[in-house]
Amino acid sequence: HLPVSYSFQLQSSEPDGLGWQHKRYQLLINDVPVSNGQFITHLQAGRVVKFNGYLFTGLTMSTSPVLDENTALQNALTDVGAVRYKWQDKDEEAFIKTEKGDPSATFYPKGTLEIVQLGGNTSNDFRLTWKFDVYAQEPMSRYYVFVDAQSGEVVKKESRICNANANGTAVTAYRGARA
């Protein structure tokens, strides 16, 4: 078995109007974050009264990638298969720099290592992955793409653009109710 070091990193601490303090922690294994590995403590007068979240134990896995970030990104882009990406458009790149107030900001995906659980909450299938935020312009899509850092396989893809179609009626100021 591979040596595994578990730790928690404080992500935020928020007081509420009822006197509670809520501290959110991220589970790390060998300093790599575990997707959905969030643990929240709820304190009153400095003492933990409640807690909730997901803890994973017994993981014995390598947190050293075999696949380099660039190769993993190429696998992610092949999977998305867009004709054009946001970072390939100079106007979009100018927009993100202005929006973030950072001259080095870009839509070009930067890979981060993350451990993901595949197959649902009761699964023991955990994988070390490269995670990319891939924003395509044509056709429009945006995904978190998770590439297995050992095999190079795209093991998970989460859409970041949510859309819904529903018929509705709105009351307008000058034209009455409109469908």
PALUM-939856 format. One record per residue (C-alpha): residue number from 1; x, z, y negated. Coordinates in pm, 1 decimal, padded with zeros to 6 digits, always signed. Layout:
PALUM-939856
+-----+----------+----------+----------+
! pos !        X !        Z !        Y !
+-----+----------+----------+----------+
! NUM !        X !        Z !        Y !
...
+-----+----------+----------+----------+
//
This chain:
PALUM-939856
+-----+----------+----------+----------+
! pos !        X !        Z !        Y !
+-----+----------+----------+----------+
!   1 ! +00000.0 ! +00000.0 ! +00000.0 !
!   2 ! +00109.9 ! -00076.5 ! -00352.2 !
!   3 ! +00157.1 ! +00212.3 ! -00597.3 !
!   4 ! -00135.1 ! +00236.2 ! -00836.1 !
!   5 ! -00142.2 ! +00433.0 ! -01158.8 !
!   6 ! -00486.4 ! +00513.0 ! -01304.3 !
!   7 ! -00524.8 ! +00594.5 ! -01673.1 !
!   8 ! -00791.6 ! +00594.1 ! -01941.0 !
!   9 ! -00756.4 ! +00454.5 ! -02290.2 !
!  10 ! -00982.4 ! +00585.4 ! -02566.9 !
!  11 ! -01171.2 ! +00287.3 ! -02712.8 !
!  12 ! -01399.1 ! +00460.3 ! -02962.1 !
!  13 ! -01535.9 ! +00794.8 ! -03070.5 !
!  14 ! -01871.3 ! +00806.7 ! -03248.3 !
!  15 ! -02072.2 ! +01103.0 ! -03374.1 !
!  16 ! -02451.5 ! +01075.9 ! -03384.4 !
!  17 ! -02716.5 ! +01238.4 ! -03601.2 !
!  18 ! -02797.2 ! +01500.7 ! -03334.8 !
!  19 ! -02452.1 ! +01659.6 ! -03330.3 !
!  20 ! -02321.2 ! +01473.7 ! -03023.7 !
!  21 ! -01980.2 ! +01309.9 ! -03007.9 !
!  22 ! -01960.5 ! +01004.3 ! -02776.3 !
!  23 ! -01615.4 ! +00898.0 ! -02654.3 !
!  24 ! -01578.3 ! +00565.6 ! -02473.5 !
!  25 ! -01279.3 ! +00513.6 ! -02244.0 !
!  26 ! -01143.6 ! +00204.1 ! -02069.0 !
!  27 ! -01012.8 ! +00242.5 ! -01712.7 !
!  28 ! -00664.3 ! +00095.2 ! -01668.9 !
!  29 ! -00480.5 ! +00033.4 ! -01345.2 !
!  30 ! -00106.6 ! +00000.4 ! -01401.7 !
!  31 ! -00196.6 ! -00057.9 ! -01769.9 !
!  32 ! -00429.3 ! -00349.5 ! -01685.8 !
!  33 ! -00794.9 ! -00302.9 ! -01793.4 !
!  34 ! -01066.4 ! -00306.8 ! -01527.8 !
!  35 ! -01369.3 ! -00513.4 ! -01628.9 !
!  36 ! -01674.8 ! -00284.5 ! -01647.3 !
!  37 ! -01443.8 ! +00014.0 ! -01600.1 !
!  38 ! -01600.3 ! +00203.7 ! -01888.3 !
!  39 ! -01644.7 ! +00580.5 ! -01887.1 !
!  40 ! -01831.5 ! +00762.3 ! -02164.8 !
!  41 ! -01821.9 ! +01134.8 ! -02233.2 !
!  42 ! -02091.7 ! +01303.7 ! -02442.8 !
!  43 ! -01973.3 ! +01621.3 ! -02612.7 !
!  44 ! -02141.7 ! +01900.1 ! -02805.1 !
!  45 ! -01927.6 ! +02152.9 ! -02991.4 !
!  46 ! -01616.4 ! +01995.3 ! -02836.5 !
!  47 ! -01730.2 ! +02040.2 ! -02473.5 !
!  48 ! -01828.1 ! +01764.2 ! -02232.8 !
!  49 ! -02196.8 ! +01806.6 ! -02147.7 !
!  50 ! -02271.1 ! +01465.4 ! -01995.8 !
!  51 ! -02082.1 ! +01160.0 ! -01882.3 !
!  52 ! -02163.4 ! +00817.0 ! -01746.0 !
!  53 ! -01997.0 ! +00490.0 ! -01659.0 !
!  54 ! -01809.7 ! +00324.5 ! -01375.6 !
!  55 ! -01500.6 ! +00460.1 ! -01205.3 !
!  56 ! -01323.1 ! +00270.5 ! -00931.3 !
!  57 ! -01087.4 ! +00445.9 ! -00691.4 !
!  58 ! -00882.4 ! +00345.9 ! -00391.2 !
!  59 ! -00763.1 ! +00015.9 ! -00537.4 !
!  60 ! -00432.9 ! -00098.1 ! -00393.2 !
!  61 ! -00345.4 ! -00424.0 ! -00557.5 !
!  62 ! -00061.5 ! -00593.0 ! -00735.3 !
!  63 ! -00092.2 ! -00606.0 ! -01112.2 !
!  64 ! +00194.6 ! -00853.9 ! -01142.8 !
!  65 ! +00065.8 ! -01210.4 ! -01173.8 !
!  66 ! +00210.2 ! -01486.9 ! -00958.6 !
!  67 ! +00056.2 ! -01750.4 ! -01185.5 !
!  68 ! +00185.9 ! -01779.4 ! -01541.9 !
!  69 ! -00056.1 ! -01779.0 ! -01837.4 !
!  70 ! -00013.9 ! -02148.8 ! -01920.4 !
!  71 ! -00089.2 ! -02267.9 ! -01565.4 !
!  72 ! -00390.2 ! -02036.1 ! -01551.2 !
!  73 ! -00515.1 ! -02178.1 ! -01883.0 !
!  74 ! -00487.2 ! -02534.3 ! -01751.7 !
!  75 ! -00698.4 ! -02430.6 ! -01450.2 !
!  76 ! -00956.7 ! -02274.4 ! -01683.2 !
!  77 ! -00973.8 ! -02586.7 ! -01901.4 !
!  78 ! -01010.5 ! -02811.7 ! -01596.0 !
!  79 ! -01301.9 ! -02594.9 ! -01482.4 !
!  80 ! -01474.7 ! -02608.1 ! -01823.7 !
!  81 ! -01408.6 ! -02981.3 ! -01845.9 !
!  82 ! -01494.3 ! -03029.4 ! -02213.5 !
!  83 ! -01424.3 ! -03351.0 ! -02402.2 !
!  84 ! -01315.1 ! -03160.8 ! -02715.4 !
!  85 ! -01231.8 ! -02796.8 ! -02789.1 !
!  86 ! -01263.5 ! -02598.1 ! -03112.8 !
!  87 ! -00886.4 ! -02564.9 ! -03158.3 !
!  88 ! -00854.0 ! -02945.3 ! -03151.3 !
!  89 ! -01060.3 ! -02975.3 ! -03472.2 !
!  90 ! -00862.5 ! -02903.9 ! -03793.0 !
!  91 ! -01178.5 ! -02802.8 ! -03984.1 !
!  92 ! -01273.4 ! -02549.2 ! -03716.1 !
!  93 ! -00919.0 ! -02410.5 ! -03715.3 !
!  94 ! -00928.8 ! -02380.7 ! -04096.0 !
!  95 ! -01265.4 ! -02202.2 ! -04067.1 !
!  96 ! -01139.8 ! -01936.9 ! -03820.7 !
!  97 ! -00835.9 ! -01865.9 ! -04039.4 !
!  98 ! -01061.3 ! -01813.8 ! -04344.1 !
!  99 ! -01326.5 ! -01620.8 ! -04148.6 !
! 100 ! -01072.1 ! -01376.1 ! -04005.4 !
! 101 ! -00855.1 ! -01364.8 ! -04318.0 !
! 102 ! -00557.3 ! -01436.4 ! -04092.4 !
! 103 ! -00347.5 ! -01752.3 ! -04136.0 !
! 104 ! -00239.9 ! -01736.0 ! -03770.2 !
! 105 ! -00595.8 ! -01706.0 ! -03628.7 !
! 106 ! -00689.7 ! -01982.4 ! -03386.2 !
! 107 ! -00954.3 ! -02080.3 ! -03134.9 !
! 108 ! -00673.8 ! -02164.7 ! -02889.1 !
! 109 ! -00727.3 ! -01933.3 ! -02588.9 !
! 110 ! -00484.5 ! -01647.7 ! -02535.7 !
! 111 ! -00477.7 ! -01510.6 ! -02183.4 !
! 112 ! -00506.6 ! -01141.4 ! -02110.8 !
! 113 ! -00472.1 ! -00978.7 ! -01772.4 !
! 114 ! -00788.0 ! -00808.9 ! -01645.8 !
! 115 ! -00900.3 ! -00677.2 ! -01309.5 !
! 116 ! -01248.3 ! -00800.6 ! -01216.9 !
! 117 ! -01487.1 ! -00698.2 ! -00941.6 !
! 118 ! -01646.7 ! -00991.4 ! -00762.9 !
! 119 ! -01964.8 ! -00976.4 ! -00556.5 !
! 120 ! -02160.6 ! -00701.5 ! -00734.5 !
! 121 ! -02131.3 ! -00329.4 ! -00805.8 !
! 122 ! -02081.7 ! -00223.9 ! -00443.8 !
! 123 ! -01816.6 ! -00484.3 ! -00360.4 !
! 124 ! -01456.3 ! -00393.3 ! -00286.1 !
! 125 ! -01336.5 ! -00740.2 ! -00390.9 !
! 126 ! -01120.2 ! -00674.8 ! -00696.6 !
! 127 ! -00890.3 ! -00943.9 ! -00836.4 !
! 128 ! -00617.8 ! -00954.2 ! -01094.2 !
! 129 ! -00714.2 ! -01235.7 ! -01330.9 !
! 130 ! -00611.9 ! -01413.2 ! -01645.2 !
! 131 ! -00908.3 ! -01394.7 ! -01884.8 !
! 132 ! -00955.9 ! -01668.6 ! -02145.4 !
! 133 ! -01211.9 ! -01716.5 ! -02422.8 !
! 134 ! -01266.2 ! -02094.0 ! -02405.6 !
! 135 ! -01472.3 ! -02239.2 ! -02691.1 !
! 136 ! -01566.6 ! -02604.5 ! -02643.9 !
! 137 ! -01704.9 ! -02823.9 ! -02918.4 !
! 138 ! -01816.9 ! -03121.6 ! -02707.3 !
! 139 ! -02023.9 ! -03046.2 ! -02516.1 !
! 140 ! -02085.2 ! -02714.0 ! -02693.6 !
! 141 ! -02008.3 ! -02414.9 ! -02471.8 !
! 142 ! -01818.7 ! -02089.4 ! -02484.0 !
! 143 ! -01707.3 ! -01899.3 ! -02176.7 !
! 144 ! -01493.9 ! -01612.0 ! -02066.4 !
! 145 ! -01310.9 ! -01780.5 ! -01781.1 !
! 146 ! -01137.6 ! -01560.4 ! -01521.7 !
! 147 ! -00857.4 ! -01725.3 ! -01323.2 !
! 148 ! -00716.5 ! -01542.2 ! -01019.9 !
! 149 ! -00360.5 ! -01454.9 ! -01124.4 !
! 150 ! -00237.2 ! -01489.3 ! -00766.4 !
! 151 ! -00411.8 ! -01805.6 ! -00639.5 !
! 152 ! -00506.9 ! -01991.2 ! -00960.9 !
! 153 ! -00871.9 ! -02018.5 ! -00855.9 !
! 154 ! -01142.1 ! -01977.4 ! -01122.1 !
! 155 ! -01328.0 ! -01678.2 ! -00977.7 !
! 156 ! -01574.9 ! -01599.0 ! -01257.0 !
! 157 ! -01718.8 ! -01759.7 ! -01568.4 !
! 158 ! -01939.7 ! -01577.8 ! -01823.1 !
! 159 ! -02130.7 ! -01774.9 ! -02085.4 !
! 160 ! -02084.4 ! -01637.5 ! -02436.4 !
! 161 ! -02356.3 ! -01855.6 ! -02588.4 !
! 162 ! -02704.4 ! -01733.5 ! -02509.1 !
! 163 ! -03000.1 ! -01952.2 ! -02583.5 !
! 164 ! -03366.3 ! -01940.0 ! -02505.2 !
! 165 ! -03662.8 ! -02168.8 ! -02556.6 !
! 166 ! -03998.6 ! -02018.4 ! -02637.3 !
! 167 ! -04299.6 ! -02150.1 ! -02820.5 !
! 168 ! -04411.3 ! -01940.5 ! -03109.6 !
! 169 ! -04605.1 ! -01935.2 ! -03432.9 !
! 170 ! -04473.0 ! -01840.3 ! -03774.2 !
! 171 ! -04664.8 ! -01769.3 ! -04091.4 !
! 172 ! -04501.7 ! -01960.3 ! -04374.0 !
! 173 ! -04523.4 ! -01883.1 ! -04743.9 !
! 174 ! -04667.1 ! -02221.0 ! -04845.0 !
! 175 ! -04799.7 ! -02397.9 ! -04535.5 !
! 176 ! -04988.5 ! -02128.9 ! -04345.3 !
! 177 ! -04938.4 ! -02066.2 ! -03975.6 !
! 178 ! -04723.0 ! -02324.6 ! -03799.6 !
! 179 ! -04641.7 ! -02363.2 ! -03430.9 !
+-----+----------+----------+----------+
//
